[in-house]
Amino acid sequence: MGKRVNVGLIGCGVVGQGVVRLIQAEADEIERKTGLRLEIARVADKDPAQARKAEVPEDRITTDAGQIFADPNISVVVELVGGTGIAKEFVLQALRSGKDVVTANKALLAKYGKEIYSTARSAGRCVAFEASCGGGIPLILPLRSGLIANRINAIYGILNGTCNYILTEMGQKGKSYAEALKEAQEAGFAELDPTLDVSGGDTAHKLVILASIAFACDVDIEQLHVEGIQHLDAEDLAAGRELGYVCKLLGIAARTSAGLSLRVHPAFVPMNHPLATTTGSFNAISVYGNWVGHTLFYGRGAGSKPTASAVVADIVEIGLGNAARTFEQVRMLNDVTEPPIYASMDNLQTRFYVRIMVADRPGVMAQITKVFGDRGISLRAVTQHEPHDGGPGATVSVVVLTHEAVEGSMRQALEEIAALADVRDKPVMIRLVEEHEEYTA
């Protein structure tokens, strides 16, 4: 019998049941590889029926998490409750009780990571959280070890499977946002209330964690520019494909001369970029280091089995002693780092896709191009589609691609354009994201 690692699990929902089943199925293989014998010692859930679904023995099921904290034989607590309320109290209590903690809770770490890490250090314990970003995709460990010799220059990530599934259905099959969302919910890729996913909030939580580690700084989630996908139209995604682009919701963290640029928003990505070919519920994260160049991490970003895989990997790292050494020695978490200088979103320089619905009258395009010109925005291409309706003053769709322009100037130009008498609706703007420069000193 190898070294026993007794685990206390709090929260036995979909992911928690996956963790139990994985350990039940693979305990022998894990022991053969590592010399560790993982054991689910106790499961706490407000609904005991959840633990029974995973065939947890009755005498190991409780509704009282305090039994886990009080058990001296339990060395690792896995928090899978979710949210930032009671989950935070469970994590802090576990650490103060002398337990190491594994969590998949990205919202908790994005908001309270500094307090949690500091509490762990004071208690002489560690926190492992591979499953918080990218489901089963290894991301945290590579950033803290495999890429440690690099100065990370940028991260471009598809970090939410729900949004990626919806955008794939809209872009490839021409479905409306509402249709694609309904299908995602029916397929189990979207929650009944999908707000956190489609608003960009979930991606923002993950980006805060990844950026804090990658750039070794204390990132404040309030400094992120965050936009979701709920207002996107299949017409724009189709127009983008005609121009050679695929729409993705990206979490972007990049060094600039003005500071760290942190943003979440829909973006058009060139079809030849690896992120463009990431479809359905998959996630993909491009990381650019100054020595390694472009690395790509790809896989299942959510779900019971992939997330359980990452959770159990963290338990093993704790059992081997690797997690504690890394937590103590590697100075990359935001309780031991300083805040970065943030680059203003208004100063972002990129190319833009713009769609404007206008009356089909002479002189309208001259008015629009003048506004752009007055703001120093150079147009690369202008395409006018057939009228949406017939007769004098019919509405037509005008699609504009710009050369690189300043975000603040673009916003001002679009406000002026929206106020023109012959413009029928608020213009649509989607940023274009090109391949990041691979090597930067």
LOKOL-248602 format. One line per field, with one value per residue (C-alpha): x, y, z; residue in one letter; residue number from 1. Coordinates in steps of 0.2 Angstrom, whole numbers, plus 2048, in hexadecimal, padded with zeros to 3 digits. Layout:
% residues N
east (X:...);
north (Y:...);
up (Z:...);
r (A:...);
k (NUM:...);
END
This chain:
% residues 441
east (800:807:806:7F4:7ED:7DC:7D1:7C2:7B6:7AA:79D:798:790:795:7A7:7A8:7A0:7AD:7BB:7B4:7B2:7C3:7CB:7C1:7C5:7D8:7DE:7E9:7F0:7F4:7FC:807:80D:80F:810:801:7F0:7E2:7D3:7C3:7C1:7B2:7A6:79B:78D:77C:774:77A:772:77F:78D:783:782:795:793:79C:79A:78C:797:7A2:794:790:787:793:7A3:7AA:7AC:7B9:7C3:7C3:7C9:7DC:7DE:7D8:7E7:7DF:7CE:7C7:7BB:7AE:7A0:7A2:79E:7A7:79C:79C:7AA:7B6:7B2:7B5:7C6:7CC:7C6:7CE:7DF:7DE:7DA:7EA:7E4:7EB:7DD:7D9:7CC:7C5:7BC:7C3:7B7:7BD:7CF:7CD:7C4:7CC:7DC:7E7:7DF:7DE:7F0:7F6:7EB:7F3:805:801:7FA:809:7FD:7FB:7ED:7ED:7E1:7E5:7D3:7CE:7D3:7D0:7C8:7D3:7E0:7F1:7F4:7F9:807:80F:80F:817:824:825:826:82E:83E:833:82D:81B:816:804:7F6:7E7:7DA:7CA:7C5:7B3:7AB:799:79E:7A9:79B:78E:79A:79E:78C:789:798:798:785:77E:773:76D:774:764:763:776:774:764:76E:77C:771:769:77A:77F:78D:783:77B:768:76E:77D:781:792:798:790:794:7A7:7A7:7AD:7BB:7C0:7C2:7CE:7D8:7DB:7E2:7ED:7F3:7F8:803:809:80F:812:808:7F8:7EA:7DA:7CB:7C3:7D1:7CB:7C1:7B3:7A7:79C:794:782:780:789:77F:781:782:793:79A:795:79D:7AD:7AE:7AD:7BC:7C6:7C3:7BA:7B2:7B8:7B6:7C8:7D0:7E0:7EE:7FD:80C:80B:816:809:807:7FD:7EE:7E0:7D0:7C2:7B7:7B2:7BF:7C2:7D0:7D8:7D3:7E5:7E8:7E6:7D9:7CE:7CD:7C8:7B5:7A7:7AA:7BD:7C9:7D9:7E6:7F5:803:812:823:833:83D:830:826:814:80D:7FB:7F1:7E1:7D4:7C4:7C1:7B3:7A9:7A9:7B7:7C4:7C2:7C3:7D3:7DB:7D4:7DC:7EC:7ED:7EA:7F8:804:7FF:802:813:818:81A:80C:812:824:81D:811:81E:82D:826:822:814:803:7FB:7FE:811:811:80D:7FF:804:803:7F3:7F1:7E2:7D5:7D3:7E5:7E3:7E9:7E1:7D7:7C4:7B6:7A7:795:78A:777:774:766:76B:76D:77A:787:785:796:79E:798:79E:7AF:7B1:7AE:7BB:7C7:7C4:7C9:7D9:7D2:7D7:7CB:7D2:7C3:7B0:7A3:790:784:773:765:75B:74B:745:740:748:753:754:760:770:77E:790:79F:7AF:7C0:7CC:7DF:7E6:7DE:7DC:7CE:7C9:7C8:7BE:7B1:7AF:7AD:7A0:796:796:791:783:77C:77C:76A:76C:773:765:76D:77C:78C:793:7A5:7B0:7C3:7CF:7DC:7EC:7F9:804:816:81E:82F:831:840);
north (800:811:821:825:836:838:844:84E:854:862:863:854:85B:856:859:852:842:842:843:835:82A:82E:829:819:814:819:818:808:811:820:816:80D:81D:827:81C:826:81E:82A:828:831:832:83D:846:855:85B:864:856:845:83E:846:83B:82C:82E:82B:81C:824:818:81E:820:82C:838:848:858:860:866:869:856:857:866:85C:84C:84B:83D:848:851:858:861:863:872:870:87A:889:89B:8A8:8A7:897:88F:89D:898:886:889:895:889:87A:883:889:877:871:86A:86E:873:86F:87A:87C:88C:89A:8A7:8A5:8A6:8B5:8BF:8B8:8B0:8BB:8B8:8A5:8A4:8AE:8A4:894:89B:8A0:88E:886:87E:880:882:879:87F:877:874:886:88B:881:871:862:86D:86E:881:886:879:87E:890:88D:880:87C:88E:895:89A:8A5:8B7:8B4:8C2:8BD:8B1:8B0:8A3:89B:898:894:885:88C:89B:892:885:893:89D:88D:88A:89C:89D:88D:889:89B:898:8A7:8AA:8A4:894:890:894:888:87A:87D:87B:86C:864:868:875:884:887:88B:89C:89F:8B1:8AE:8A5:8AF:8C0:8BC:8BB:8A9:8AD:8BC:8B1:8A5:8B3:8BB:8AB:8A7:8B9:8BA:8AB:8AE:8C0:8BD:8CC:8D0:8D2:8DA:8D4:8E5:8EB:8DF:8E5:8D8:8D5:8C6:8BE:8C0:8CF:8C6:8C4:8B5:8C2:8C8:8B7:8B3:8C3:8BF:8AE:8B6:8C1:8B3:8B4:8A9:8B1:8AB:8B2:8B5:8B8:8C3:8C8:8D0:8DB:8EB:8FB:903:8F4:8E4:8E3:8D8:8D6:8CA:8CC:8C4:8C6:8C1:8B5:8B0:89F:899:89C:88C:895:897:884:881:87D:877:876:875:882:887:893:89B:89F:8A9:8A9:8B2:8A2:895:89F:89A:88B:885:87C:873:868:866:876:86F:860:853:848:855:860:850:84C:85D:85C:84B:850:85E:851:847:856:85A:848:848:858:861:86D:873:876:880:88A:88F:892:899:8AB:8AD:8AE:8BE:8BE:8C0:8CB:8DD:8E4:8E7:8F7:8F6:8FB:905:8FD:90E:90D:8FC:8FC:8EE:8EC:8EC:8E5:8F1:8EE:8FD:8FC:90B:913:90F:921:92B:933:928:91F:930:935:925:925:938:933:925:931:93F:932:92D:91B:914:908:8F9:8F2:8F7:8EB:8F0:8E1:8E1:8EB:8E2:8E9:8F1:903:914:916:903:8FD:8F6:8ED:8F5:8EB:8F5:8EE:8FA:8FB:8FB:909:90F:908:918:921:912:914:926:924:917:922:930:924:91D:92F:932:933:926:919:90C:904:904:8FE:8ED:8ED:8DD:8DE:8D4:8CA:8C6:8B9:8C0:8C4:8B3:8B9:8C9:8CD);
up (800:7FB:805:809:804:80C:803:80A:7FC:7FE:7F1:7E7:7D8:7C6:7C8:7DA:7D4:7C6:7D3:7DD:7CE:7C8:7D8:7D9:7C8:7C7:7D9:7D5:7C5:7CF:7DD:7D0:7C8:7D8:7E7:7EE:7F3:7F1:7FC:7FD:810:811:806:80C:802:807:7FD:802:7F2:7E7:7F0:7EF:7DC:7DC:7E7:7F6:805:811:820:816:811:81C:81A:826:81F:830:832:824:82C:83D:836:83A:82D:81F:817:807:805:7F4:7F2:7E4:7EB:7DF:7E2:7ED:7FD:808:7FC:803:815:811:809:817:824:81C:81B:82D:832:82B:81B:809:7FD:7EB:7E2:7D1:7D6:7CA:7D0:7E2:7DE:7D2:7E0:7F0:7EA:7F3:804:801:7FC:80B:817:810:812:824:828:81F:812:800:7F3:7E2:7D5:7C4:7C0:7C2:7B0:7A1:7A9:7A5:79B:7A5:7A6:7B8:7B9:7A9:7AD:7BE:7B8:7A6:7A0:7AF:7A6:79A:79B:796:78A:786:789:77D:783:77E:790:790:788:788:77F:772:76F:76C:760:757:753:74F:744:73B:73A:73A:749:753:765:76D:762:766:779:77A:772:77D:78C:785:782:794:78E:796:7A7:7A8:7AD:7A1:7A6:7AE:79E:790:799:799:7AC:7AC:7A0:7AA:7BA:7B1:7A9:7BA:7C0:7B1:7AF:7C1:7C0:7AE:7B2:7C4:7CA:7D4:7C7:7CD:7C4:7C4:7B8:7AA:79B:799:78B:788:779:77C:770:761:751:745:737:73E:740:72E:728:732:72A:718:71D:724:736:744:753:764:776:77C:78C:788:793:78A:78F:786:787:791:79E:79F:793:79B:791:78D:77E:76D:760:74E:74D:73C:735:735:747:753:75D:74E:74C:75F:75D:768:77B:779:781:77A:781:778:783:77C:785:780:77F:77B:76F:76C:776:775:782:77B:782:78C:796:7A1:7A6:7B3:7AD:7A6:7B6:7C1:7B8:7BD:7CF:7D2:7CA:7D7:7E5:7DF:7DE:7F0:7F5:7ED:7F6:7E5:7E8:7F9:7F2:7E3:7EE:7FA:7EE:7DE:7E0:7D3:7DD:7E0:7F3:7F0:7E1:7DD:7D2:7C0:7B6:7AC:79A:796:78B:782:77C:775:763:758:748:748:73F:73F:738:736:730:726:71A:708:703:6FA:705:714:712:710:721:729:721:726:739:738:72F:73C:74A:741:73C:72C:723:71B:712:711:70B:708:708:6FF:707:715:70F:6FF:6F9:6FC:70B:70D:71B:716:71F:71E:724:727:72B:732:733:744:74F:761:76B:772:761:75A:768:765:753:755:761:754:746:750:752:73F:738:72B:737:73D:74C:757:74D:751:756:757:75A:74E:757:74D:751:75F:75C:761:768:772:77E);
r (M:G:K:R:V:N:V:G:L:I:G:C:G:V:V:G:Q:G:V:V:R:L:I:Q:A:E:A:D:E:I:E:R:K:T:G:L:R:L:E:I:A:R:V:A:D:K:D:P:A:Q:A:R:K:A:E:V:P:E:D:R:I:T:T:D:A:G:Q:I:F:A:D:P:N:I:S:V:V:V:E:L:V:G:G:T:G:I:A:K:E:F:V:L:Q:A:L:R:S:G:K:D:V:V:T:A:N:K:A:L:L:A:K:Y:G:K:E:I:Y:S:T:A:R:S:A:G:R:C:V:A:F:E:A:S:C:G:G:G:I:P:L:I:L:P:L:R:S:G:L:I:A:N:R:I:N:A:I:Y:G:I:L:N:G:T:C:N:Y:I:L:T:E:M:G:Q:K:G:K:S:Y:A:E:A:L:K:E:A:Q:E:A:G:F:A:E:L:D:P:T:L:D:V:S:G:G:D:T:A:H:K:L:V:I:L:A:S:I:A:F:A:C:D:V:D:I:E:Q:L:H:V:E:G:I:Q:H:L:D:A:E:D:L:A:A:G:R:E:L:G:Y:V:C:K:L:L:G:I:A:A:R:T:S:A:G:L:S:L:R:V:H:P:A:F:V:P:M:N:H:P:L:A:T:T:T:G:S:F:N:A:I:S:V:Y:G:N:W:V:G:H:T:L:F:Y:G:R:G:A:G:S:K:P:T:A:S:A:V:V:A:D:I:V:E:I:G:L:G:N:A:A:R:T:F:E:Q:V:R:M:L:N:D:V:T:E:P:P:I:Y:A:S:M:D:N:L:Q:T:R:F:Y:V:R:I:M:V:A:D:R:P:G:V:M:A:Q:I:T:K:V:F:G:D:R:G:I:S:L:R:A:V:T:Q:H:E:P:H:D:G:G:P:G:A:T:V:S:V:V:V:L:T:H:E:A:V:E:G:S:M:R:Q:A:L:E:E:I:A:A:L:A:D:V:R:D:K:P:V:M:I:R:L:V:E:E:H:E:E:Y:T:A);
k (1:2:3:4:5:6:7:8:9:10:11:12:13:14:15:16:17:18:19:20:21:22:23:24:25:26:27:28:29:30:31:32:33:34:35:36:37:38:39:40:41:42:43:44:45:46:47:48:49:50:51:52:53:54:55:56:57:58:59:60:61:62:63:64:65:66:67:68:69:70:71:72:73:74:75:76:77:78:79:80:81:82:83:84:85:86:87:88:89:90:91:92:93:94:95:96:97:98:99:100:101:102:103:104:105:106:107:108:109:110:111:112:113:114:115:116:117:118:119:120:121:122:123:124:125:126:127:128:129:130:131:132:133:134:135:136:137:138:139:140:141:142:143:144:145:146:147:148:149:150:151:152:153:154:155:156:157:158:159:160:161:162:163:164:165:166:167:168:169:170:171:172:173:174:175:176:177:178:179:180:181:182:183:184:185:186:187:188:189:190:191:192:193:194:195:196:197:198:199:200:201:202:203:204:205:206:207:208:209:210:211:212:213:214:215:216:217:218:219:220:221:222:223:224:225:226:227:228:229:230:231:232:233:234:235:236:237:238:239:240:241:242:243:244:245:246:247:248:249:250:251:252:253:254:255:256:257:258:259:260:261:262:263:264:265:266:267:268:269:270:271:272:273:274:275:276:277:278:279:280:281:282:283:284:285:286:287:288:289:290:291:292:293:294:295:296:297:298:299:300:301:302:303:304:305:306:307:308:309:310:311:312:313:314:315:316:317:318:319:320:321:322:323:324:325:326:327:328:329:330:331:332:333:334:335:336:337:338:339:340:341:342:343:344:345:346:347:348:349:350:351:352:353:354:355:356:357:358:359:360:361:362:363:364:365:366:367:368:369:370:371:372:373:374:375:376:377:378:379:380:381:382:383:384:385:386:387:388:389:390:391:392:393:394:395:396:397:398:399:400:401:402:403:404:405:406:407:408:409:410:411:412:413:414:415:416:417:418:419:420:421:422:423:424:425:426:427:428:429:430:431:432:433:434:435:436:437:438:439:440:441);
END
